Amino acid sequence: MVSLDKAIIARLKTGGETFELYVDPNLAVEYKKGASVPLGELLAVQEVFKDASAGKKAAEENMKKVLGTSDLAEVVDKIIHKGEIHLTSEQRKAMVEERRRQIVSLISRNSINPQTKAPNPPARIEAAMEEARVMVDPFKSANEQLDAVVKELRPILPIKFETISVAVKIPATYSSGAYRILREFGEVRKEEWDRGDLLSMLEIPAGVQDEFYSKLNSLTHGEVKIKVMR
């Protein structure tokens, strides 16, 4: 159980009422993401408050009326998932930076600059996000925020999401090691064997071409044959 002096407040305002909890800052974030966390570890105080700072408890009848239940576990679930967690500044900063890195990686790996036909480097994407003053929500996944972020970046940075079809021939000596790379980078559409050599047709994000080629060349010591299908 987190001590009260290290706990933060989770708050839900709904139906004209306020419901608050004292929670462990790290476990509350994990719980909100879907992790299973024991109430005894999550809560600093096994109570629901109307005003936590003043120590005013929420009335049971108000919980039943507004939330449909006064069961502690159910109320906690509603407050954390539907309400706000008041993170420490350090915690929020770390979460925002992690989510920002995930968004940058998604854009870099899955898009190209349509003017140059080359991938958008992560550093360039980060600079464009700074220039556009993109706000990142630490509680939404990178995928959930991707469209909105790209919309803000397009006036600054040309972005086009594209996949390409690639035919790959891998010598028999390296075929077993190549499976992981093929599935890591794309979706295999067709696969067959030619006297032990692995022939594979797959779709990969345009932004990962260079990294994909580099890994296969490193694995096969340059013996791989790759052809982009148009």
C-alpha positions in Angstrom: 0.0 0.0 0.0 1.3 3.4 -0.9 1.6 5.9 1.9 -0.7 8.9 1.9 2.1 11.4 1.5 3.2 9.7 -1.8 -0.3 9.1 -3.1 -2.0 11.2 -5.8 -5.7 12.0 -6.4 -7.8 10.2 -9.0 -11.0 12.2 -9.6 -14.3 11.7 -11.5 -16.8 14.5 -11.9 -20.1 13.3 -13.2 -23.8 13.8 -12.5 -23.1 16.9 -10.5 -21.0 15.0 -8.0 -17.3 14.6 -7.4 -15.7 11.2 -6.4 -12.0 11.1 -5.4 -9.5 8.4 -4.4 -6.0 8.5 -3.0 -4.0 6.2 -5.3 -0.5 5.0 -6.0 0.7 7.1 -8.9 2.4 4.3 -10.8 -0.1 1.6 -10.2 -3.0 3.9 -11.1 -1.5 4.5 -14.5 -1.0 0.7 -15.0 -4.6 0.1 -13.9 -5.9 2.7 -16.3 -4.0 0.9 -19.1 -5.8 -2.3 -18.2 -3.4 -4.1 -15.8 -4.9 -6.0 -12.9 -3.9 -4.3 -9.6 -5.0 -5.4 -6.1 -7.0 -2.6 -4.4 -4.9 -3.0 -1.3 -1.8 -1.9 -3.3 -3.6 0.6 -5.5 -5.3 2.7 -2.8 -3.7 4.6 0.0 -7.0 4.8 1.8 -9.8 2.3 1.3 -12.4 5.0 1.0 -14.1 7.1 -1.7 -14.1 10.8 -1.1 -16.2 13.8 -2.1 -13.2 16.0 -1.3 -10.1 14.0 -0.5 -8.0 17.0 0.5 -10.6 17.9 3.2 -11.2 14.3 4.2 -14.9 14.4 3.2 -16.2 11.0 2.3 -18.6 10.5 -0.6 -22.1 9.5 0.5 -23.1 5.9 -0.4 -26.5 7.0 -1.7 -24.7 9.4 -4.1 -22.4 6.7 -5.4 -25.4 4.4 -6.0 -27.4 7.2 -7.7 -24.7 8.5 -10.0 -22.4 5.5 -10.5 -25.0 2.8 -10.1 -23.0 1.1 -7.3 -21.3 1.7 -4.0 -19.1 -1.4 -4.2 -15.6 -0.1 -3.7 -13.9 -2.2 -6.5 -16.6 -1.1 -9.0 -16.4 2.5 -7.9 -12.6 2.5 -8.1 -12.8 1.1 -11.6 -15.2 3.8 -12.8 -13.2 6.6 -11.2 -9.9 5.6 -12.7 -11.1 4.6 -16.2 -13.6 7.5 -16.7 -11.9 10.2 -14.6 -8.6 11.9 -14.3 -5.4 10.9 -12.6 -3.5 13.9 -11.3 0.1 12.7 -12.1 3.2 14.1 -10.6 5.1 16.5 -12.9 7.9 14.0 -13.3 5.6 11.1 -14.0 3.6 13.1 -16.6 6.8 14.2 -18.3 8.2 10.7 -18.5 4.9 9.3 -19.9 4.5 12.1 -22.5 8.1 11.5 -23.7 7.5 7.8 -24.0 4.3 8.3 -26.0 6.0 10.9 -28.2 8.8 8.4 -29.0 6.2 5.8 -29.9 4.4 8.2 -32.3 7.6 9.3 -33.9 8.5 5.6 -34.5 5.1 4.9 -36.0 5.4 7.8 -38.5 9.0 7.0 -39.3 8.5 3.3 -39.9 5.3 3.6 -41.9 5.7 6.7 -44.0 7.9 8.4 -46.6 8.4 11.9 -47.8 6.5 11.8 -51.1 8.8 14.5 -52.6 12.0 12.5 -52.0 10.5 9.0 -51.8 12.7 8.5 -48.7 11.7 7.7 -45.1 11.1 10.6 -42.8 14.0 10.4 -40.2 12.9 10.4 -36.5 14.9 13.5 -35.8 13.0 15.4 -38.6 9.7 14.2 -37.3 10.6 15.3 -33.7 11.6 18.7 -35.0 8.3 19.1 -36.9 6.3 18.1 -33.8 8.2 20.8 -31.8 7.5 23.4 -34.5 3.9 22.5 -34.7 3.6 22.4 -30.9 1.9 19.0 -31.0 0.3 18.0 -27.7 0.7 14.4 -26.7 -1.8 12.7 -24.5 0.0 10.2 -22.2 -3.2 8.2 -21.6 -4.0 7.6 -25.3 -2.1 5.0 -27.3 0.2 6.1 -30.1 -2.1 4.6 -32.7 -5.1 6.6 -31.3 -3.2 9.8 -31.7 -1.5 9.1 -35.0 -4.1 10.6 -37.4 -4.4 13.9 -35.4 -0.6 14.3 -35.1 0.0 13.6 -38.8 -2.7 16.2 -39.7 -0.8 18.8 -37.6 2.6 17.9 -39.2 1.6 17.8 -42.9 1.8 21.6 -43.3 5.4 21.4 -42.1 6.6 17.9 -43.2 5.4 16.0 -46.3 4.1 12.6 -45.1 2.7 9.8 -47.1 1.8 6.4 -45.7 2.6 3.7 -48.1 3.4 0.0 -48.3 5.5 -1.8 -50.9 5.6 -5.3 -52.3 9.0 -6.9 -52.0 10.2 -10.3 -53.4 13.0 -11.8 -51.5 15.2 -14.8 -52.2 17.3 -16.1 -49.3 19.9 -18.8 -49.7 19.1 -22.1 -47.8 22.0 -21.5 -45.4 20.2 -18.4 -43.9 16.6 -19.3 -44.4 15.8 -20.3 -40.9 17.3 -17.1 -39.5 15.4 -15.0 -42.0 11.9 -15.9 -40.8 12.0 -13.6 -37.8 13.2 -10.7 -39.9 10.5 -11.2 -42.5 7.7 -11.3 -40.0 9.2 -8.4 -38.0 9.1 -6.0 -40.9 6.0 -7.0 -42.9 3.2 -9.3 -43.8 4.2 -12.4 -45.8 1.8 -12.8 -48.8 3.4 -15.8 -50.4 6.1 -18.3 -49.6 7.8 -21.2 -51.4 11.0 -23.2 -51.6 13.4 -23.5 -54.5 16.0 -26.2 -53.9 16.3 -25.1 -50.3 16.3 -21.4 -51.0 13.4 -19.4 -49.4 11.3 -17.3 -51.9 9.0 -14.9 -50.2 6.7 -12.1 -51.3 5.7 -9.7 -48.6 4.2 -6.2 -47.9 6.4 -3.8 -45.8 5.9 -0.2 -44.7 7.8 2.0 -47.1 9.6 3.8 -44.3 11.4 0.6 -43.2 13.0 -0.3 -46.5 16.6 0.7 -45.6 16.5 -1.0 -42.2 14.9 -4.2 -43.8 17.5 -4.4 -46.5 20.3 -3.8 -44.1 19.2 -6.6 -41.7 18.8 -9.1 -44.5 22.1 -8.2 -46.0 23.8 -8.5 -42.7 22.2 -11.9 -42.0 23.2 -13.3 -45.5 26.5 -11.5 -45.9 25.1 -9.8 -49.0 23.8 -13.0 -50.6 20.1 -12.1 -50.4 18.3 -11.0 -53.5 15.6 -8.4 -53.1 13.3 -6.9 -55.8 10.7 -4.2 -55.3 7.5 -5.2 -57.2 5.6 -2.3 -58.8 
